[in-house]
Amino acid sequence: MPTDTHLPRILIVDDEPAIQRFLKTALSNGEFSLSQAENGHAALATAVATKPDVILLDLGLPDMDGVEVIDRIRQWSQVPIIVLSVRDRETDKVRALDSGADDYLTKPFGVGELLARIRVMLRRSLQQTPEPVYRIDELEVDLARRLVLLRGEEISLTPTEYDVLRLFVINAGKVLTHRQILKQIWGSAYLEQPHILRVNVSNLRHKLETDASRPRYILTESGVGYRFKSES
């Protein structure tokens, strides 16, 4: 049986004892090694000491806002951060994701969904090949050869459509905000022009989806951005 040192390390950051107990119970299934912190300063110290594989972070901490914790961690680490918060406003979600959070779950949430999101983050962290071949359902994206196949047939994309798809693929399962995508693909000068992103996503959906109105691959996070499907 593997020891705790060989299990994925999860850092839980929340100041509510009831939530701490709930998360500890939900994750105490032998799959993870758990550590806990009740405030932002303790979270930063514990993150340095334990080097977690995933951080579960509440935003409403007693000593600092969770977004500040994200900002500080991002100065030295790219550890996946999943925000767990009662704040359900789009502005809060966008602010956290723009600051460097990888995902955002609004309380209350299901244990099954949380575990699925954690597994997505762990798979992304373990991915060692920088230019992999991405396969899901009937879609194959060969990033090394810039080749996109659907049901074995090559799909012709414009350079910009391909760049957007590549960004989605390498961040599969992660929520990307509109501003993150616009800055990455078009640059800071285009942050206030979301229509160019909508046009390219629409074009991609018509080329990749069986039914563009009910997408399987490029999923909309309403008011926030997009998430690319990570598994079948």
Secondary structure, 3 states (H helix, E strand, C coil): CCCHHHCCEEEEECCCHHHHHHHHHHHCCCCCEEEEECCHHHHHHHHHHHCCCEEEECCECCCCEHHHHHHHHCCCCCCCEEEEECCCCHHHHHHHHHHCCCEEEECCCCHHHHHHHHHHHHHHHHCCCCCCEEEECCEEEECCCCEEEECCEECCCCHHHHHHHHHHHHCCCCEEEHHHHHHHHCCHHHCCCHHHHHHHHHHHHHHHCCCCCCCCCEEEECCCEEEECCCC
